[in-house]
């Protein structure tokens, strides 16, 4: 074969083809072109194949660079000489040219580009069968270290694009796997090359690039974070065009692309996050049933973006979240409520308040939409929801309570919630102090104050930690006396002596209120059980009067001046009718240190009581004893029938029994501290007197300071 070729091409031509001078190589190529034309006209294709073989083996594969250059220009000349008949010899011509793209000599690579350019101009669409190999070679040459090679590759690239756009033989199906593989390359020149090809192919009406978008979409998104501004712009322009096509296309594979967008929504690059969230927003609007199986993944991408540092991302994420929550899908359509709940539960631990709030909105939405389906997953989410009650955000806690209120429509969940709250307050006294009132008040609104307080009382009645039980009862009592949300409960307690419902509530609370003497007295004042309140006061022993008791008493005296106890103050206008009330208030006065502010407040109030003339003329030198003599008679006539509804003697025994437990507990504490009770008591009272001039902290949202005494 080589011998035949040598006989066809003169030796001088072959020597010039390998010359170091370009002009000689060019002239030799023109000679070869003329020879091939003659052979083609004569139909001697075997001789043409021999010439191609010679140029390939002796020149393009030669170790000499000039030989390789000559071989490339010679192969191009053969193609030009063949003109329309070149297609049948392409399988011999193209491979050695493509192989030369990998040559170590940059000039050889340059001439390989030039040769293939000339070959492509001649054969046009016939070389499409080699497109993938040519594309792969051009992809590498686009990042060539030699600027001249890059320039030549760009010229060739433009020609190949023209040929592909006009060809009807191009196979997008065969090309996509190669494109998908190359999309992971990080070189900026290669990325520009790839985006350019994607844009060109997408512009061809007969090529359905949109159908293959999931194969290279991730690569385009990856380019959005490129360090080159030009590449970011090109990638964004391509993505914007595809998104517009999606809006106008009836058939789109949303599912595969949704998976990519979800991953990209968590990108550290701001522009990538914004673009992916924008796409997700459009998908939620357009995707319909196709996206139902991907709702959980989409939600997992949206919720963190709601708290993004970039406002544009936050706005789009919120809008998308609302769109997603408004879609009503059921499990028959592939809607996985369990997967949604897993995402919502995960985002409850987010460091961002806005994300935690939206996660809780999802809990509420799913509860309303399908309580039965929600309940099936309750075991896995109930504890995290309970833990969320300790969230540092008030807004989050309020929403958590709303979710719990919906769950607590079933009584065993309600009991669990109440028990958990008591347990949490027991372990976290700071939470009780800072959030106790907020939590209790909100629960009373959502679940009913009476139901909540009855359950709290039932639990606290058997509480083993007496110190905590006393603290918790005092907290609940303060909320009862100050919160507007509990006005109805207070009204019901006022009817305890005349109404069965009020009586039941009084007795229900009384059993646990016995943990705190001052809470018990407050409860009696609310219920207008003044006789019993007086009995409770007189039953107190020396060891009961400690600094905690005095602090609570101080609070009560100040609360007596608030609108909540306006009815009580008005009853003082009729001392003959409400004599046990006077006795109770004087009893409280006797327990207060005389130098305390509370003593002065209560004494001032009692001085305004209008005693009748017959009381003033009483022979006793002790005004208090005069009051007692008259009030006991008046009370028997007025209140005895009402008292028969409640067994106050039994209540007093219950109070005494509970207080004895507290005394024993205190005694054990004192013994362990090896301190005498009297010394401790005197120290406590001294501390109280030193601090009573300052305001006493309320649990949360206390009422305004006590107004001036109402005469």
C-alpha positions in Angstrom: 0.0 0.0 0.0 2.8 2.4 0.9 4.7 1.5 -2.2 1.7 2.2 -4.3 1.4 5.6 -2.7 5.1 6.4 -3.3 4.6 5.7 -7.0 1.6 8.0 -7.0 3.2 11.0 -5.2 6.6 12.2 -6.4 9.4 12.0 -3.9 10.0 15.8 -4.1 6.5 16.5 -3.1 6.8 14.2 -0.1 10.1 15.9 0.9 8.5 19.3 0.7 5.5 18.1 2.7 7.9 17.4 5.6 9.9 20.6 5.2 10.2 23.0 8.2 8.9 25.9 6.0 5.2 26.3 5.9 5.2 27.5 2.3 6.8 24.4 1.1 4.4 22.2 3.0 1.5 24.2 1.6 2.7 23.9 -2.0 3.2 20.2 -1.5 -0.3 19.9 -0.2 -1.6 21.7 -3.3 0.3 19.1 -5.4 -1.4 16.3 -3.4 -4.8 17.9 -3.9 -4.3 17.9 -7.7 -3.2 14.3 -7.7 -6.2 13.2 -5.6 -8.6 15.1 -7.9 -7.3 13.1 -10.9 -7.6 9.8 -9.0 -11.1 10.7 -7.9 -12.1 11.5 -11.4 -10.7 8.2 -12.6 -12.5 6.4 -9.8 -9.3 5.0 -8.4 -10.3 5.0 -4.7 -7.9 2.3 -3.8 -5.0 4.5 -4.7 -6.6 7.4 -2.8 -6.8 5.1 0.2 -3.1 4.3 -0.2 -2.3 8.0 -0.3 -4.3 8.5 2.9 -2.5 5.6 4.5 0.9 7.0 3.6 0.1 10.4 5.0 -1.3 8.8 8.2 1.4 6.3 9.0 4.5 8.0 7.6 3.6 11.5 8.5 0.9 12.1 11.2 2.3 9.3 13.4 5.9 10.3 12.7 8.1 11.2 15.7 9.2 14.3 13.6 7.0 17.4 14.3 7.4 18.7 10.7 6.3 15.4 9.3 3.2 15.4 11.5 2.4 19.0 10.4 2.8 17.9 6.8 0.7 14.9 7.3 -2.2 17.0 8.7 -2.1 19.5 5.8 -1.9 16.6 3.4 -5.0 14.9 4.8 -6.9 18.2 4.4 -5.7 18.5 0.9 -6.9 14.9 0.1 -10.3 15.9 1.4 -10.5 19.0 -0.7 -9.4 17.0 -3.7 -12.1 14.5 -3.1 -14.8 17.1 -2.7 -18.2 15.4 -2.8 -16.6 11.9 -2.6 -14.7 12.6 0.6 -17.4 11.1 2.8 -16.4 7.5 1.9 -12.9 8.1 3.1 -13.6 10.0 6.3 -13.1 6.9 8.5 -9.5 7.0 7.3 -9.0 10.8 7.4 -10.6 12.0 10.6 -9.1 9.6 13.3 -5.5 10.7 12.7 -6.5 14.3 12.8 -8.3 13.9 16.0 -5.4 12.0 17.5 -3.2 15.0 16.7 -5.3 17.2 19.0 -3.4 15.5 21.8 0.0 16.1 20.4 2.6 17.6 22.8 3.7 20.1 20.2 1.3 23.1 20.2 2.0 23.9 16.5 0.9 20.3 15.6 -2.3 20.9 17.6 -2.8 24.2 15.8 -2.5 22.5 12.4 -4.8 19.7 13.5 -7.5 22.4 14.1 -6.7 24.0 10.7 -6.9 20.6 9.0 -10.2 19.6 10.6 -11.6 23.0 9.8 -10.8 22.5 6.1 -12.1 18.9 6.2 -15.4 20.0 7.8 -15.9 22.8 5.2 -15.8 20.1 2.5 -17.8 17.3 4.1 -20.2 19.4 6.2 -23.0 17.2 7.7 -21.2 13.9 6.6 -18.8 14.2 9.5 -21.7 14.3 12.2 -21.0 10.7 12.9 -17.7 11.9 14.5 -19.4 14.7 16.4 -18.9 13.3 19.9 -15.2 12.7 19.4 -14.8 16.1 17.8 -16.8 17.8 20.6 -14.6 16.0 23.2 -11.5 17.2 21.4 -12.7 20.7 21.2 -13.7 20.7 24.8 -10.1 20.0 25.7 -8.6 22.4 23.2 -10.8 25.2 24.6 -8.6 25.1 27.7 -5.3 24.8 25.7 -2.3 26.5 27.2 -1.4 28.0 23.8 -3.4 31.1 22.8 -3.0 30.3 19.0 -4.4 26.8 19.5 -7.4 28.2 21.5 -8.0 30.7 18.7 -7.9 28.0 16.0 -10.2 25.8 18.2 -12.7 28.6 18.5 -12.9 29.0 14.7 -13.4 25.3 14.3 -16.0 25.3 17.0 -18.0 28.0 15.3 -18.0 26.0 12.0 -19.0 22.8 13.8 -21.9 24.6 15.5 -23.1 25.9 12.1 -22.9 22.4 10.6 -24.8 20.8 13.6 -27.6 23.4 13.5 -28.3 22.7 9.8 -27.9 19.0 10.0 -30.8 16.5 10.3 -28.4 13.7 11.3 -27.3 15.0 14.7 -28.3 12.7 17.6 -29.0 14.6 20.8 -29.6 11.2 22.6 -26.0 10.1 21.9 -24.5 13.5 22.8 -26.2 14.1 26.2 -24.2 11.5 28.1 -21.0 13.2 27.0 -22.3 16.6 27.9 -23.4 15.4 31.3 -19.9 14.1 31.9 -18.2 17.2 30.8 -20.5 19.5 32.9 -18.5 18.6 36.0 -15.3 20.3 34.6 -14.3 23.4 36.6 -12.0 25.0 34.0 -13.6 28.4 33.1 -12.7 28.1 29.4 -14.4 24.7 29.2 -17.4 26.0 31.0 -17.8 28.8 28.5 -17.5 26.3 25.7 -20.2 24.1 27.3 -22.6 26.9 28.0 -22.1 28.1 24.4 -23.0 24.7 23.0 -26.1 24.3 25.3 -27.4 27.7 24.2 -26.8 26.9 20.5 -28.5 23.5 20.6 -31.4 24.9 22.6 -32.0 27.4 19.8 -32.5 24.6 17.2 -36.2 23.9 16.9 -35.8 20.3 16.0 -33.5 19.6 19.1 -35.4 19.0 22.3 -32.9 20.2 24.9 -35.6 20.8 27.4 -36.4 17.1 27.5 -32.8 16.4 28.5 -32.5 19.4 30.9 -32.3 17.2 34.1 -29.1 15.7 32.7 -27.1 18.9 32.7 -29.2 21.2 34.9 -27.0 20.6 38.0 -23.9 21.5 36.0 -25.5 24.8 35.0 -26.3 25.6 38.6 -22.8 24.7 39.5 -21.6 27.4 37.2 -23.6 30.1 38.9 -21.0 30.2 41.7 -18.0 30.4 39.3 -15.4 33.0 40.1 -15.8 34.5 36.6 -18.6 37.0 36.3 -19.0 36.3 32.5 -19.5 32.6 33.1 -22.1 33.3 35.9 -23.9 35.6 33.5 -23.9 33.1 30.7 -25.1 30.3 32.9 -27.9 32.5 34.4 -29.0 33.5 30.9 -29.2 29.9 29.8 -31.2 29.0 32.9 -33.5 31.9 32.5 -34.2 30.8 28.9 -34.9 27.2 30.0 -37.2 28.4 32.8 -39.2 30.4 30.3 -39.5 27.3 28.1 -40.7 25.3 31.1 -43.5 27.8 31.7 -44.6 27.4 28.1 -44.2 23.6 27.8 -47.0 21.2 28.6 -44.7 18.3 29.2 -41.9 18.8 31.7 -40.1 16.3 34.0 -40.4 18.3 37.2 -39.5 15.4 39.5 -35.8 14.9 38.5 -35.2 18.6 38.3 -36.8 19.2 41.7 -34.2 16.9 43.3 -31.4 19.0 41.8 -33.0 22.3 42.9 -33.5 21.0 46.4 -29.7 20.3 46.6 -28.8 23.6 45.1 -31.1 25.5 47.5 -28.6 24.7 50.3 -25.6 26.1 48.3 -23.3 28.4 50.2 -23.4 30.7 47.2 -26.1 33.4 47.5 -26.8 33.7 43.8 -27.2 29.9 43.4 -29.6 29.8 46.3 -31.7 32.6 44.9 -31.9 31.0 41.5 -32.8 27.6 42.8 -35.5 29.0 45.1 -36.9 31.0 42.2 -37.1 27.8 40.1 -38.7 25.9 43.0 -41.3 28.7 43.3 -42.2 28.3 39.7 -42.2 24.5 39.9 -44.7 24.6 42.8 -47.0 26.8 40.8 -46.6 24.7 37.6 -45.8 21.2 38.7 -49.1 20.1 40.1 -49.5 16.4 40.8 -46.0 15.6 39.5 -44.4 17.4 42.5 -46.6 15.8 45.2 -44.0 13.0 45.9 -41.3 15.7 46.2 -43.2 18.0 48.6 -41.1 17.0 51.6 -37.8 17.5 49.8 -39.0 20.9 48.6 -40.1 21.9 52.0 -36.8 20.9 53.4 -35.2 23.3 51.0 -37.6 26.1 51.6 -37.7 26.3 55.4 -34.0 27.1 55.9 -34.2 29.8 53.2 -37.0 31.6 55.0 -34.3 32.7 57.4 -31.7 33.5 54.8 -29.5 36.5 55.2 -30.5 37.8 51.8 -33.9 39.4 51.7 -34.7 38.4 48.1 -34.3 34.8 49.0 -36.4 35.2 52.2 -39.3 36.8 50.2 -39.3 34.1 47.5 -39.0 31.3 50.1 -41.9 32.6 52.1 -44.1 32.9 49.0 -43.2 29.4 47.9 -43.9 28.1 51.4 -47.4 29.6 51.3 -48.0 28.2 47.9 -47.0 24.8 49.0 -49.1 24.9 52.1 -52.1 26.0 50.1 -52.0 22.9 47.9 -54.3 20.2 49.1 -53.1 16.7 48.2 -53.9 13.4 49.7 -52.0 10.1 50.2 -53.6 8.6 47.1 -51.7 11.2 45.0 -48.4 10.2 46.7 -48.5 12.9 49.4 -46.3 11.6 52.3 -47.4 13.3 55.5 -44.8 11.3 57.4 -42.0 12.8 55.3 -43.4 16.3 55.7 -43.5 15.8 59.5 -39.9 14.6 59.5 -38.8 17.8 57.8 -40.9 20.0 60.1 -39.5 18.2 63.2 -36.0 18.7 61.9 -36.5 22.4 61.4 -37.8 22.8 65.0 -34.1 22.6 65.9 -33.2 25.4 63.5 -31.2 28.2 65.0 -33.4 30.7 63.2 -36.7 31.7 64.8 -38.5 32.3 61.4 -37.8 28.8 60.3 -39.0 27.3 63.5 -42.2 29.3 63.3 -43.0 28.1 59.8 -42.2 24.5 60.8 -44.9 24.9 63.5 -47.3 26.3 61.0 -46.9 23.1 59.0 -47.7 21.0 62.1 -50.9 23.0 62.5 -51.8 22.8 58.8 -51.4 19.0 58.7 -53.3 18.6 61.9 -56.3 20.5 60.5 -56.1 18.8 57.1 -55.9 15.2 58.3 -55.9 14.6 62.0 -56.2 10.8 61.6 -53.1 10.7 59.4 -51.2 13.1 61.7 -52.0 11.0 64.8 -50.3 8.0 63.2 -47.0 9.8 63.5 -47.6 11.5 66.8 -45.3 9.2 68.9 -42.3 10.4 66.9 -43.1 14.2 67.1 -44.8 14.6 70.5 -41.6 14.8 72.5 -39.9 17.3 70.2 -43.0 19.5 70.3 -42.9 19.3 74.1 -39.2 20.2 74.1 -40.1 23.2 71.9 -41.9 24.8 74.9 -38.5 25.8 76.2 -37.7 27.7 73.0 -36.2 31.1 73.7 -38.7 32.8 71.4 -42.1 33.8 72.8 -43.6 33.6 69.3 -42.4 30.0 68.9 -43.7 29.0 72.3 -47.2 30.5 71.5 -47.3 28.5 68.3 -46.1 25.3 70.0 -49.0 25.8 72.4 -51.5 26.1 69.6 -50.2 22.9 68.1 -50.4 21.2 71.5 -53.9 22.5 72.0 -55.0 20.9 68.8 -53.3 17.6 69.8 -54.8 17.8 73.3 -58.3 17.5 72.0 -57.8 13.9 73.0 -57.8 13.6 76.7 -54.8 11.3 77.1 -52.7 13.8 75.1 -54.0 16.6 77.3 -52.9 14.7 80.4 -49.5 14.0 78.9 -49.0 17.7 78.0 -50.0 18.9 81.5 -47.7 16.3 83.2 -44.8 17.3 80.9 -45.3 20.9 81.7 -45.2 20.2 85.5 -42.1 18.1 84.9 -40.4 20.8 82.8 -41.2 23.5 85.3 -39.8 21.3 88.1 -36.5 20.9 86.3 -36.3 24.4 85.0 -37.3 27.0 87.5 -36.0 29.8 85.2 -38.5 28.7 82.6 -41.3 28.8 85.2 -40.3 32.3 86.3 -39.9 33.8 82.8 -42.3 31.8 80.7 -44.7 30.2 83.2 -47.4 32.9 83.0 -47.2 33.1 79.2 -47.6 29.3 78.8 -50.4 28.9 81.3 -52.3 31.9 80.1 -52.2 30.8 76.5 -53.2 27.2 77.4 -56.1 28.6 79.3 -57.3 30.5 76.2 -56.8 27.5 73.9 -58.0 24.7 76.1 -60.2 26.4 78.7 -59.0 27.8 81.9 -61.1 25.6 84.1 -59.9 22.4 82.4 -56.2 23.5 82.6 -56.4 24.5 86.3 -58.2 21.4 87.3 -55.6 19.2 85.7 -52.7 21.2 87.2 -54.3 20.9 90.6 -54.8 17.1 90.3 -51.1 16.6 89.4 -49.8 18.9 92.1 -51.9 17.4 94.8 -49.6 14.3 94.7 -46.4 16.1 93.9 -43.5 14.6 95.9 -41.3 17.6 95.8 -43.0 19.8 98.4 -40.9 22.9 97.7 -41.6 22.8 94.0 -45.3 22.1 94.6 -45.5 25.2 96.8 -43.7 27.3 94.2 -45.9 26.0 91.3 -49.1 26.6 93.3 -47.9 30.2 94.1 -47.2 30.7 90.4 -50.6 29.4 89.3 -52.3 31.4 92.0 -50.6 34.6 90.9 -51.7 34.0 87.3 -55.2 33.3 88.5 -55.3 36.7 90.4 -53.7 38.8 87.6 -54.5 37.5 84.2 -57.3 38.9 82.1 -57.6 35.5 80.4 -58.7 34.0 83.7 -61.5 36.5 84.5 -64.1 33.8 83.8 -62.5 31.4 86.2 -62.4 34.1 88.9 -66.1 34.8 88.3 -66.9 31.2 88.7 -64.9 30.9 92.0 -66.8 33.9 93.4 -69.9 31.7 93.2 -68.4 28.9 95.1 -70.8 29.3 98.1 -73.9 29.5 96.0 -73.2 27.4 92.8 -72.4 23.7 92.5 -70.1 24.3 89.6 -68.2 26.9 91.5 -68.1 24.7 94.5 -66.6 21.8 92.5 -63.9 24.1 91.1 -63.1 25.5 94.5 -62.7 22.0 96.0 -60.7 20.9 93.0 -58.2 23.7 93.4 -58.2 23.7 97.2 -56.6 20.2 97.4 -53.3 21.4 95.8 -53.6 25.1 96.8 -53.0 23.7 100.4 -49.3 23.5 99.4 -49.2 27.3 100.0 -50.9 29.1 102.9 -51.1 32.3 101.0 -52.5 30.7 97.9 -55.1 29.0 100.0 -56.0 32.4 101.6 -56.2 34.0 98.2 -58.4 31.3 96.9 -60.8 31.8 99.9 -60.9 35.5 99.2 -61.8 34.9 95.6 -64.5 32.5 96.7 -65.7 34.9 99.4 -65.2 32.1 102.0 -64.0 34.7 104.5 -64.8 32.6 107.6 -62.6 29.8 106.3 -59.9 32.2 105.3 -59.8 33.5 108.9 -59.6 29.9 110.2 -56.7 29.2 107.9 -54.8 32.3 109.2 -55.4 31.3 112.8 -54.2 27.8 112.1 -50.7 29.0 111.0 -47.9 28.2 113.3 -44.7 30.0 114.1 -42.7 27.9 111.6 -45.1 28.7 108.8 -44.2 32.4 109.0 -41.0 32.5 106.9 -39.6 34.9 104.3 -41.4 33.1 101.5 -44.7 33.4 103.2 -44.1 37.1 103.9 -43.1 37.8 100.3 -46.3 36.1 99.1 -48.3 38.0 101.7 -46.8 41.2 100.4 -47.9 40.4 96.9 -51.4 39.6 98.1 -51.8 42.9 99.9 -50.7 44.8 96.8 -53.1 42.7 94.7 -56.0 43.6 97.0 -55.6 47.1 95.7 -56.1 46.1 92.1 -59.4 45.9 90.1 -59.6 42.1 90.6 -60.5 42.6 94.2 -62.6 45.7 93.8 -65.7 43.7 94.9 -63.9 42.8 98.1 -63.0 46.5 98.9 -66.6 47.5 98.2 -67.8 44.9 100.7 -65.9 46.8 103.4 -68.5 49.4 103.0 -70.8 47.0 104.9 -68.7 45.8 107.8 -71.7 44.4 109.6 -72.6 42.1 106.6 -69.0 41.1 105.9 -67.5 40.8 109.3 -65.4 37.7 108.6 -63.8 39.6 105.8 -62.7 42.2 108.3 -61.4 39.5 110.7 -59.4 38.0 107.8 -57.9 41.3 106.8 -57.0 42.2 110.3 -55.5 38.7 110.7 -53.3 39.4 107.7 -52.3 42.7 109.1 -51.2 41.1 112.4 -48.9 38.8 110.4 -47.0 41.6 108.7 -44.0 43.4 110.2 -45.1 46.9 111.1 -42.3 48.6 109.2 -43.2 46.9 105.9 -44.9 48.8 103.1 -47.6 46.1 102.9 -48.5 46.7 106.5 -49.0 50.4 105.8 -51.0 49.7 102.7 -53.4 47.4 104.5 -53.7 49.5 107.6 -54.5 52.5 105.5 -57.2 50.6 103.7 -58.8 49.3 107.0 -58.8 52.8 108.4 -61.3 53.7 105.7 -63.9 51.1 106.8 -67.0 53.0 108.0 -67.8 51.6 111.4 -71.4 52.3 112.8 -72.0 54.4 115.9 -73.2 51.4 117.9 -69.8 49.8 117.3 -68.0 52.9 118.4 -69.9 53.0 121.7 -68.9 49.4 122.6 -67.3 49.2 126.0 -64.3 47.2 125.0 -61.0 49.0 124.7 -59.9 46.8 121.9 -61.6 47.9 118.6 -60.7 44.5 117.0 -62.6 42.6 119.7 -65.6 44.8 119.2 -65.6 43.9 115.6 -65.4 40.2 116.3 -68.3 40.2 118.7 -70.6 41.7 116.1 -69.3 40.0 113.0 -69.7 36.4 114.4 -73.4 37.0 115.0 -73.9 38.7 111.7 -72.0 36.0 109.8 -74.0 33.2 111.3 -77.3 34.7 110.0 -75.9 35.7 106.7 -73.5 33.1 105.6 -74.2 29.9 107.4 -76.7 28.5 104.8 -74.1 29.1 102.1 -71.3 27.4 104.0 -73.3 24.1 104.3 -72.5 23.4 100.7 -68.8 23.0 101.5 -67.4 21.1 104.4 -65.0 23.7 105.5 -64.0 21.7 108.6 -62.8 18.9 106.3 -61.0 21.5 104.2 -59.3 22.9 107.3 -58.1 19.4 108.2 -56.8 18.9 104.7 -54.9 22.2 104.9 -53.5 21.3 108.3 -52.4 17.9 107.1 -50.6 19.3 104.1 -49.0 22.1 106.1 -47.8 19.5 108.6 -46.0 17.7 105.7 -44.3 21.0 104.8 -43.3 21.6 108.4 -41.8 18.2 108.7 -40.0 18.8 105.4 -38.7 22.1 106.7 -37.6 20.5 109.9 -35.6 17.9 108.1 -34.0 20.6 106.0 -33.1 22.6 109.1 -31.6 19.6 110.8 -29.5 18.8 107.8 -28.3 22.4 108.0 -27.8 22.2 111.7 -29.6 25.5 112.3 -32.1 26.5 114.9 -35.5 27.4 113.5 -35.8 30.5 115.5 -32.5 31.9 114.3 -33.4 31.1 110.7 -36.8 32.7 111.1 -35.4 35.9 112.6 -32.9 36.1 109.8 -35.5 35.6 107.1 -37.8 38.3 108.6 -34.8 40.6 108.8 -34.0 40.0 105.1 -37.7 40.5 104.2 -37.8 43.9 106.1 -34.6 45.0 104.4 -36.0 44.2 100.9 -39.7 44.9 101.2 -39.3 48.5 100.1 -38.3 47.3 96.6 -40.8 46.0 94.1 -41.6 42.3 94.3 -41.0 40.5 90.9 -44.0 39.0 89.3 -43.9 35.8 87.3 -44.9 37.4 84.0 -46.9 40.3 82.7 -48.0 41.6 86.1 -50.9 44.1 86.4 -50.0 47.7 86.8 -48.9 48.9 90.2 -51.6 49.0 92.8 -53.6 52.3 92.6 -54.2 54.5 95.6 -56.5 53.2 98.2 -60.2 53.5 97.2 -62.1 55.1 100.1 
